[in-house]
Amino acid sequence: DWTYRRFWADEKHPYRLLRDRLAELAEPGLTVVDAGCGYTAPALRELRQSGARLIGVDMVPIEPCDGIELHRGDIARIPLPDASVDLLYSRSVMEHVTDPDAVFAEARRLLRPGGRWVFLTANRWDYISLASRLTPNRLHGAIVHRLEGRDEEDVFPTAYRCNDRRQIARHAAAAGLRVDRFSYHRQYPSMFMTLGGVPFFVASLYERLLMRAPMLAPLRGWLFVELVRPDEPAARAETVAAAA
């Protein structure tokens, strides 16, 4: 408790950063899609006062909620028309994607020109991600349950195929999306909280070092990304200008 109060009480969790950004972007009349919304679509529930059309998609059963349209299925095949979405977002989803080309192409198809895809995901070079990549997926559920208390059925296989700057830039370019924002973030080392005060304190010191040293930013645990589908006329004008 002392370590948390000393190091983390005033730090904004990356989930809060995403929530605040979505609240800025969601406006009346817009169509907003949560790709990988989860069982209860918590992020969408927080946007119900925005006046936007809210749609949730996930492969797991989703609890019904007034004011939210729900679709059960793959985020690489969302049953919505082309260029029908203003704002697409994902939270803690992209580390599970096994076919990023399909997901990025689907995002490009769904977004209107000028539409935005915002996602928060794990950095594949964070120590937790590195440990996860070295551990067979079949063991993840038991380990996370031991460290965080989360039910094993709520732990999903990880792939880390679009979880660093280079991977994201490559997939975005292939899909015709522009990277508008890319930033690294940290949070308190939650997996160490159940191991006792000393491990949590040591992990917190490491996390604070990453926060203070810009050159170590690529090792921080979270990636905050915003991709934009370019406005078509503007994109064509840029292409003509570059050719000239």
Phi and psi in degrees as GROMACS dihedral restraints (atoms count N, CA, C in turn):
[ dihedral_restraints ]
;  ai    aj    ak    al  type     phi  dphi    fc
    3     4     5     6     1   -62.9    20    10
    4     5     6     7     1   -43.6    20    10
    6     7     8     9     1   -61.5    20    10
    7     8     9    10     1   -43.6    20    10
    9    10    11    12     1   -63.2    20    10
   10    11    12    13     1   -46.2    20    10
   12    13    14    15     1   -63.6    20    10
   13    14    15    16     1   -37.6    20    10
   15    16    17    18     1   -71.9    20    10
   16    17    18    19     1   -41.0    20    10
   18    19    20    21     1  -106.3    20    10
   19    20    21    22     1   -26.5    20    10
   21    22    23    24     1  -124.8    20    10
   22    23    24    25     1   -11.9    20    10
   24    25    26    27     1   -58.6    20    10
   25    26    27    28     1   -32.3    20    10
   27    28    29    30     1  -100.8    20    10
   28    29    30    31     1     3.7    20    10
   30    31    32    33     1   -89.6    20    10
   31    32    33    34     1   136.5    20    10
   33    34    35    36     1   -84.9    20    10
   34    35    36    37     1   122.1    20    10
   36    37    38    39     1   -64.0    20    10
   37    38    39    40     1   144.6    20    10
   39    40    41    42     1   -55.0    20    10
   40    41    42    43     1   -31.4    20    10
   42    43    44    45     1   -61.0    20    10
   43    44    45    46     1   -37.7    20    10
   45    46    47    48     1   -68.6    20    10
   46    47    48    49     1   -38.6    20    10
   48    49    50    51     1   -59.3    20    10
   49    50    51    52     1   -43.5    20    10
   51    52    53    54     1   -66.0    20    10
   52    53    54    55     1   -44.1    20    10
   54    55    56    57     1   -58.9    20    10
   55    56    57    58     1   -43.9    20    10
   57    58    59    60     1   -65.3    20    10
   58    59    60    61     1   -39.2    20    10
   60    61    62    63     1   -67.0    20    10
   61    62    63    64     1   -41.3    20    10
   63    64    65    66     1   -64.5    20    10
   64    65    66    67     1   -37.5    20    10
   66    67    68    69     1   -63.4    20    10
   67    68    69    70     1   -32.7    20    10
   69    70    71    72     1   -69.8    20    10
   70    71    72    73     1   -37.9    20    10
   72    73    74    75     1   -87.0    20    10
   73    74    75    76     1   -33.8    20    10
   75    76    77    78     1   -74.3    20    10
   76    77    78    79     1   122.8    20    10
   78    79    80    81     1  -132.6    20    10
   79    80    81    82     1   160.2    20    10
   81    82    83    84     1   -56.5    20    10
   82    83    84    85     1   135.9    20    10
   84    85    86    87     1    90.8    20    10
   85    86    87    88     1   -14.7    20    10
   87    88    89    90     1   -81.1    20    10
   88    89    90    91     1   156.6    20    10
   90    91    92    93     1  -104.0    20    10
   91    92    93    94     1   121.8    20    10
   93    94    95    96     1  -119.5    20    10
   94    95    96    97     1   129.5    20    10
   96    97    98    99     1  -121.5    20    10
   97    98    99   100     1   128.8    20    10
   99   100   101   102     1   -97.9    20    10
  100   101   102   103     1   106.0    20    10
  102   103   104   105     1   -88.3    20    10
  103   104   105   106     1   101.9    20    10
  105   106   107   108     1    95.5    20    10
  106   107   108   109     1    52.5    20    10
  108   109   110   111     1   -75.6    20    10
  109   110   111   112     1   -17.3    20    10
  111   112   113   114     1    87.7    20    10
  112   113   114   115     1   175.9    20    10
  114   115   116   117     1   -59.5    20    10
  115   116   117   118     1   -38.4    20    10
  117   118   119   120     1  -114.9    20    10
  118   119   120   121     1     1.8    20    10
  120   121   122   123     1    48.8    20    10
  121   122   123   124     1    54.6    20    10
  123   124   125   126     1   -62.6    20    10
  124   125   126   127     1   -38.9    20    10
  126   127   128   129     1   -67.1    20    10
  127   128   129   130     1   -37.9    20    10
  129   130   131   132     1   -66.2    20    10
  130   131   132   133     1   -38.1    20    10
  132   133   134   135     1   -59.0    20    10
  133   134   135   136     1   -33.7    20    10
  135   136   137   138     1   -74.1    20    10
  136   137   138   139     1   -12.3    20    10
  138   139   140   141     1  -102.3    20    10
  139   140   141   142     1     8.2    20    10
  141   142   143   144     1   -65.7    20    10
  142   143   144   145     1   -19.8    20    10
  144   145   146   147     1   -91.1    20    10
  145   146   147   148     1     2.7    20    10
  147   148   149   150     1   -76.0    20    10
  148   149   150   151     1   -21.5    20    10
  150   151   152   153     1    84.8    20    10
  151   152   153   154     1     2.2    20    10
  153   154   155   156     1   -85.7    20    10
  154   155   156   157     1   158.2    20    10
  156   157   158   159     1   -78.2    20    10
  157   158   159   160     1   121.3    20    10
  159   160   161   162     1  -109.2    20    10
  160   161   162   163     1   130.0    20    10
  162   163   164   165     1  -133.1    20    10
  163   164   165   166     1   131.1    20    10
  165   166   167   168     1  -116.0    20    10
  166   167   168   169     1   140.3    20    10
  168   169   170   171     1  -132.9    20    10
  169   170   171   172     1   132.6    20    10
  171   172   173   174     1  -163.0    20    10
  172   173   174   175     1   158.8    20    10
  174   175   176   177     1   -83.1    20    10
  175   176   177   178     1   -14.2    20    10
  177   178   179   180     1   -92.3    20    10
  178   179   180   181     1   161.0    20    10
  180   181   182   183     1   -61.5    20    10
  181   182   183   184     1   136.4    20    10
  183   184   185   186     1  -113.5    20    10
  184   185   186   187     1   131.8    20    10
  186   187   188   189     1   -69.1    20    10
  187   188   189   190     1   125.6    20    10
  189   190   191   192     1   -58.4    20    10
  190   191   192   193     1   147.4    20    10
  192   193   194   195     1  -148.4    20    10
  193   194   195   196     1   130.4    20    10
  195   196   197   198     1   -57.7    20    10
  196   197   198   199     1   134.1    20    10
  198   199   200   201     1    87.6    20    10
  199   200   201   202     1     2.9    20    10
  201   202   203   204     1  -127.6    20    10
  202   203   204   205     1   126.4    20    10
  204   205   206   207     1   -84.9    20    10
  205   206   207   208     1   136.1    20    10
  207   208   209   210     1  -123.6    20    10
  208   209   210   211     1   138.3    20    10
  210   211   212   213     1  -132.5    20    10
  211   212   213   214     1   130.3    20    10
  213   214   215   216     1   -98.1    20    10
  214   215   216   217     1   117.8    20    10
  216   217   218   219     1   170.6    20    10
  217   218   219   220     1  -175.6    20    10
  219   220   221   222     1   -77.9    20    10
  220   221   222   223     1   135.7    20    10
  222   223   224   225     1   -72.0    20    10
  223   224   225   226     1    -7.6    20    10
  225   226   227   228     1   -86.2    20    10
  226   227   228   229     1    -5.0    20    10
  228   229   230   231     1  -144.2    20    10
  229   230   231   232     1    73.3    20    10
  231   232   233   234     1   -87.3    20    10
  232   233   234   235     1   128.0    20    10
  234   235   236   237     1   -78.9    20    10
  235   236   237   238     1    65.1    20    10
  237   238   239   240     1  -133.6    20    10
  238   239   240   241     1   153.7    20    10
  240   241   242   243     1   -67.4    20    10
  241   242   243   244     1   162.1    20    10
  243   244   245   246     1   -59.4    20    10
  244   245   246   247     1   144.8    20    10
  246   247   248   249     1    49.8    20    10
  247   248   249   250     1    46.4    20    10
  249   250   251   252     1  -114.9    20    10
  250   251   252   253     1    -0.4    20    10
  252   253   254   255     1  -119.3    20    10
  253   254   255   256     1   134.0    20    10
  255   256   257   258     1   -90.9    20    10
  256   257   258   259     1   -38.5    20    10
  258   259   260   261     1  -137.9    20    10
  259   260   261   262     1   122.4    20    10
  261   262   263   264     1  -116.8    20    10
  262   263   264   265     1   140.2    20    10
  264   265   266   267     1  -149.2    20    10
  265   266   267   268     1   159.9    20    10
  267   268   269   270     1  -145.5    20    10
  268   269   270   271     1   139.4    20    10
  270   271   272   273     1  -125.9    20    10
  271   272   273   274     1   119.8    20    10
  273   274   275   276     1    54.0    20    10
  274   275   276   277     1    47.1    20    10
  276   277   278   279     1  -121.6    20    10
  277   278   279   280     1   -40.8    20    10
  279   280   281   282     1   -65.2    20    10
  280   281   282   283     1   -23.6    20    10
  282   283   284   285     1   -69.4    20    10
  283   284   285   286     1   -13.7    20    10
  285   286   287   288     1   -97.6    20    10
  286   287   288   289     1    -7.1    20    10
  288   289   290   291     1   -73.3    20    10
  289   290   291   292     1   126.5    20    10
  291   292   293   294     1   -98.2    20    10
  292   293   294   295     1   -17.1    20    10
  294   295   296   297     1  -129.5    20    10
  295   296   297   298     1    74.7    20    10
  297   298   299   300     1   -61.5    20    10
  298   299   300   301     1   -33.3    20    10
  300   301   302   303     1   -58.2    20    10
  301   302   303   304     1   -42.9    20    10
  303   304   305   306     1   -66.9    20    10
  304   305   306   307     1   -40.8    20    10
  306   307   308   309     1   -69.1    20    10
  307   308   309   310     1   -42.0    20    10
  309   310   311   312     1   -66.5    20    10
  310   311   312   313     1   -39.7    20    10
  312   313   314   315     1   -64.6    20    10
  313   314   315   316     1   -37.7    20    10
  315   316   317   318     1   -66.2    20    10
  316   317   318   319     1   -38.9    20    10
  318   319   320   321     1   -61.2    20    10
  319   320   321   322     1   -44.7    20    10
  321   322   323   324     1   -60.5    20    10
  322   323   324   325     1   -40.1    20    10
  324   325   326   327     1   -65.7    20    10
  325   326   327   328     1   -41.8    20    10
  327   328   329   330     1   -73.9    20    10
  328   329   330   331     1   -37.0    20    10
  330   331   332   333     1   -71.9    20    10
  331   332   333   334     1   140.0    20    10
  333   334   335   336     1   -72.8    20    10
  334   335   336   337     1   156.8    20    10
  336   337   338   339     1   -53.0    20    10
  337   338   339   340     1   128.7    20    10
  339   340   341   342     1    87.8    20    10
  340   341   342   343     1    -7.5    20    10
  342   343   344   345     1   -68.3    20    10
  343   344   345   346     1   160.1    20    10
  345   346   347   348     1  -128.9    20    10
  346   347   348   349     1   139.3    20    10
  348   349   350   351     1  -117.0    20    10
  349   350   351   352     1   118.3    20    10
  351   352   353   354     1  -112.5    20    10
  352   353   354   355     1   129.4    20    10
  354   355   356   357     1  -144.6    20    10
  355   356   357   358     1   148.4    20    10
  357   358   359   360     1  -116.8    20    10
  358   359   360   361     1   125.6    20    10
  360   361   362   363     1  -146.9    20    10
  361   362   363   364     1   165.9    20    10
  363   364   365   366     1   -72.4    20    10
  364   365   366   367     1   144.4    20    10
  366   367   368   369     1   -84.4    20    10
  367   368   369   370     1   126.4    20    10
  369   370   371   372     1   -66.1    20    10
  370   371   372   373     1   -13.3    20    10
  372   373   374   375     1  -100.6    20    10
  373   374   375   376     1     3.9    20    10
  375   376   377   378     1   -70.1    20    10
  376   377   378   379     1   149.9    20    10
  378   379   380   381     1   -63.3    20    10
  379   380   381   382     1   -33.1    20    10
  381   382   383   384     1   -66.5    20    10
  382   383   384   385     1   -42.2    20    10
  384   385   386   387     1   -65.2    20    10
  385   386   387   388     1   -40.8    20    10
  387   388   389   390     1   -61.1    20    10
  388   389   390   391     1   -43.5    20    10
  390   391   392   393     1   -63.7    20    10
  391   392   393   394     1   -39.7    20    10
  393   394   395   396     1   -63.2    20    10
  394   395   396   397     1   -41.0    20    10
  396   397   398   399     1   -67.5    20    10
  397   398   399   400     1   -26.3    20    10
  399   400   401   402     1   -87.9    20    10
  400   401   402   403     1    -7.1    20    10
  402   403   404   405     1  -108.9    20    10
  403   404   405   406     1   130.6    20    10
  405   406   407   408     1   -55.3    20    10
  406   407   408   409     1   139.9    20    10
  408   409   410   411     1   -57.4    20    10
  409   410   411   412     1   -29.8    20    10
  411   412   413   414     1   -65.3    20    10
  412   413   414   415     1   -17.3    20    10
  414   415   416   417     1   -97.5    20    10
  415   416   417   418     1   -10.0    20    10
  417   418   419   420     1   -60.6    20    10
  418   419   420   421     1   -42.8    20    10
  420   421   422   423     1   -58.8    20    10
  421   422   423   424     1   -47.0    20    10
  423   424   425   426     1   -66.1    20    10
  424   425   426   427     1   -39.1    20    10
  426   427   428   429     1   -67.5    20    10
  427   428   429   430     1   -46.8    20    10
  429   430   431   432     1   -65.6    20    10
  430   431   432   433     1   -37.6    20    10
  432   433   434   435     1   -61.6    20    10
  433   434   435   436     1   -39.9    20    10
  435   436   437   438     1   -67.6    20    10
  436   437   438   439     1   -40.3    20    10
  438   439   440   441     1   -87.5    20    10
  439   440   441   442     1   -34.1    20    10
  441   442   443   444     1  -116.4    20    10
  442   443   444   445     1   -13.7    20    10
  444   445   446   447     1    81.5    20    10
  445   446   447   448     1     4.7    20    10
  447   448   449   450     1   -74.1    20    10
  448   449   450   451     1   142.9    20    10
  450   451   452   453     1   -61.1    20    10
  451   452   453   454     1   141.7    20    10
  453   454   455   456     1   -62.3    20    10
  454   455   456   457     1   -32.7    20    10
  456   457   458   459     1   -70.6    20    10
  457   458   459   460     1   -11.7    20    10
  459   460   461   462     1   -94.2    20    10
  460   461   462   463     1     6.2    20    10
  462   463   464   465     1  -106.8    20    10
  463   464   465   466     1   122.7    20    10
  465   466   467   468     1  -111.5    20    10
  466   467   468   469     1   154.5    20    10
  468   469   470   471     1   -59.8    20    10
  469   470   471   472     1   143.4    20    10
  471   472   473   474     1  -108.8    20    10
  472   473   474   475     1   153.7    20    10
  474   475   476   477     1  -129.4    20    10
  475   476   477   478     1   -35.3    20    10
  477   478   479   480     1    56.1    20    10
  478   479   480   481     1    47.8    20    10
  480   481   482   483     1  -100.8    20    10
  481   482   483   484     1    -3.7    20    10
  483   484   485   486     1  -146.0    20    10
  484   485   486   487     1    58.9    20    10
  486   487   488   489     1  -134.3    20    10
  487   488   489   490     1    30.6    20    10
  489   490   491   492     1  -148.8    20    10
  490   491   492   493     1   173.4    20    10
  492   493   494   495     1   -59.6    20    10
  493   494   495   496     1   -44.0    20    10
  495   496   497   498     1   -66.5    20    10
  496   497   498   499     1   -45.3    20    10
  498   499   500   501     1   -60.7    20    10
  499   500   501   502     1   -46.0    20    10
  501   502   503   504     1   -65.6    20    10
  502   503   504   505     1   -43.4    20    10
  504   505   506   507     1   -61.5    20    10
  505   506   507   508     1   -40.2    20    10
  507   508   509   510     1   -65.8    20    10
  508   509   510   511     1   -47.2    20    10
  510   511   512   513     1   -68.9    20    10
  511   512   513   514     1   -36.5    20    10
  513   514   515   516     1   -63.9    20    10
  514   515   516   517     1   -46.0    20    10
  516   517   518   519     1   -62.0    20    10
  517   518   519   520     1   -40.7    20    10
  519   520   521   522     1   -64.9    20    10
  520   521   522   523     1   -30.9    20    10
  522   523   524   525     1   -89.2    20    10
  523   524   525   526     1    -7.3    20    10
  525   526   527   528     1    82.2    20    10
  526   527   528   529     1    31.0    20    10
  528   529   530   531     1  -111.7    20    10
  529   530   531   532     1   149.4    20    10
  531   532   533   534     1  -105.5    20    10
  532   533   534   535     1   133.9    20    10
  534   535   536   537     1   -78.2    20    10
  535   536   537   538     1   113.6    20    10
  537   538   539   540     1   -98.3    20    10
  538   539   540   541     1   -25.6    20    10
  540   541   542   543     1  -152.2    20    10
  541   542   543   544     1   138.7    20    10
  543   544   545   546     1  -148.0    20    10
  544   545   546   547     1   118.9    20    10
  546   547   548   549     1  -144.8    20    10
  547   548   549   550     1   154.9    20    10
  549   550   551   552     1  -103.9    20    10
  550   551   552   553     1   142.3    20    10
  552   553   554   555     1  -142.2    20    10
  553   554   555   556     1   162.6    20    10
  555   556   557   558     1  -128.6    20    10
  556   557   558   559     1   169.1    20    10
  558   559   560   561     1  -145.3    20    10
  559   560   561   562     1   173.9    20    10
  561   562   563   564     1   -63.0    20    10
  562   563   564   565     1   147.2    20    10
  564   565   566   567     1   -76.1    20    10
  565   566   567   568     1    80.7    20    10
  567   568   569   570     1   -60.8    20    10
  568   569   570   571     1   -33.2    20    10
  570   571   572   573     1   -67.6    20    10
  571   572   573   574     1   -16.8    20    10
  573   574   575   576     1   -94.6    20    10
  574   575   576   577     1    -6.1    20    10
  576   577   578   579     1   -65.1    20    10
  577   578   579   580     1   -34.4    20    10
  579   580   581   582     1   -82.1    20    10
  580   581   582   583     1    -7.0    20    10
  582   583   584   585     1   -90.0    20    10
  583   584   585   586     1    -6.1    20    10
  585   586   587   588     1   115.0    20    10
  586   587   588   589     1   171.4    20    10
  588   589   590   591     1   -66.0    20    10
  589   590   591   592     1   -41.5    20    10
  591   592   593   594     1   -66.7    20    10
  592   593   594   595     1   -50.8    20    10
  594   595   596   597     1   -59.1    20    10
  595   596   597   598     1   -40.1    20    10
  597   598   599   600     1   -66.0    20    10
  598   599   600   601     1   -38.2    20    10
  600   601   602   603     1   -65.2    20    10
  601   602   603   604     1   -46.7    20    10
  603   604   605   606     1   -63.4    20    10
  604   605   606   607     1   -44.5    20    10
  606   607   608   609     1   -63.1    20    10
  607   608   609   610     1   -36.2    20    10
  609   610   611   612     1   -66.2    20    10
  610   611   612   613     1   -39.2    20    10
  612   613   614   615     1   -60.4    20    10
  613   614   615   616     1   -42.5    20    10
  615   616   617   618     1   -62.9    20    10
  616   617   618   619     1   -44.4    20    10
  618   619   620   621     1   -62.1    20    10
  619   620   621   622     1   -41.6    20    10
  621   622   623   624     1   -66.3    20    10
  622   623   624   625     1   -35.4    20    10
  624   625   626   627     1   -60.2    20    10
  625   626   627   628     1   -44.3    20    10
  627   628   629   630     1   -62.9    20    10
  628   629   630   631     1   -33.9    20    10
  630   631   632   633     1   -72.5    20    10
  631   632   633   634     1   -30.2    20    10
  633   634   635   636     1   -90.4    20    10
  634   635   636   637     1   -20.0    20    10
  636   637   638   639     1  -106.8    20    10
  637   638   639   640     1   104.0    20    10
  639   640   641   642     1   -56.6    20    10
  640   641   642   643     1   -34.2    20    10
  642   643   644   645     1   -68.2    20    10
  643   644   645   646     1   -17.7    20    10
  645   646   647   648     1   -96.7    20    10
  646   647   648   649     1     5.0    20    10
  648   649   650   651     1   -54.6    20    10
  649   650   651   652     1   -37.7    20    10
  651   652   653   654     1   -63.5    20    10
  652   653   654   655     1    -5.4    20    10
  654   655   656   657     1   -99.8    20    10
  655   656   657   658     1    -1.3    20    10
  657   658   659   660     1   -68.1    20    10
  658   659   660   661     1   157.2    20    10
  660   661   662   663     1   -77.5    20    10
  661   662   663   664     1   -22.5    20    10
  663   664   665   666     1  -122.3    20    10
  664   665   666   667     1   144.9    20    10
  666   667   668   669     1  -114.3    20    10
  667   668   669   670     1   127.6    20    10
  669   670   671   672     1  -109.5    20    10
  670   671   672   673     1   118.2    20    10
  672   673   674   675     1  -128.0    20    10
  673   674   675   676     1   138.9    20    10
  675   676   677   678     1  -129.3    20    10
  676   677   678   679     1   122.2    20    10
  678   679   680   681     1  -114.0    20    10
  679   680   681   682     1   145.9    20    10
  681   682   683   684     1  -126.3    20    10
  682   683   684   685     1   136.6    20    10
  684   685   686   687     1   -81.4    20    10
  685   686   687   688     1   117.1    20    10
  687   688   689   690     1   -59.6    20    10
  688   689   690   691     1   145.6    20    10
  690   691   692   693     1   -63.2    20    10
  691   692   693   694     1   127.0    20    10
  693   694   695   696     1   -59.1    20    10
  694   695   696   697     1   -49.6    20    10
  696   697   698   699     1   -60.2    20    10
  697   698   699   700     1   -39.3    20    10
  699   700   701   702     1   -66.8    20    10
  700   701   702   703     1   -40.8    20    10
  702   703   704   705     1   -63.2    20    10
  703   704   705   706     1   -40.4    20    10
  705   706   707   708     1   -66.0    20    10
  706   707   708   709     1   -38.2    20    10
  708   709   710   711     1   -64.4    20    10
  709   710   711   712     1   -39.0    20    10
  711   712   713   714     1   -65.2    20    10
  712   713   714   715     1   -38.2    20    10
  714   715   716   717     1   -65.4    20    10
  715   716   717   718     1   -42.5    20    10
  717   718   719   720     1   -64.1    20    10
  718   719   720   721     1   -43.1    20    10
  720   721   722   723     1   -63.3    20    10
  721   722   723   724     1   -41.2    20    10
  723   724   725   726     1   -65.0    20    10
  724   725   726   727     1   -38.6    20    10
  726   727   728   729     1   -66.2    20    10
  727   728   729   730     1   -36.1    20    10
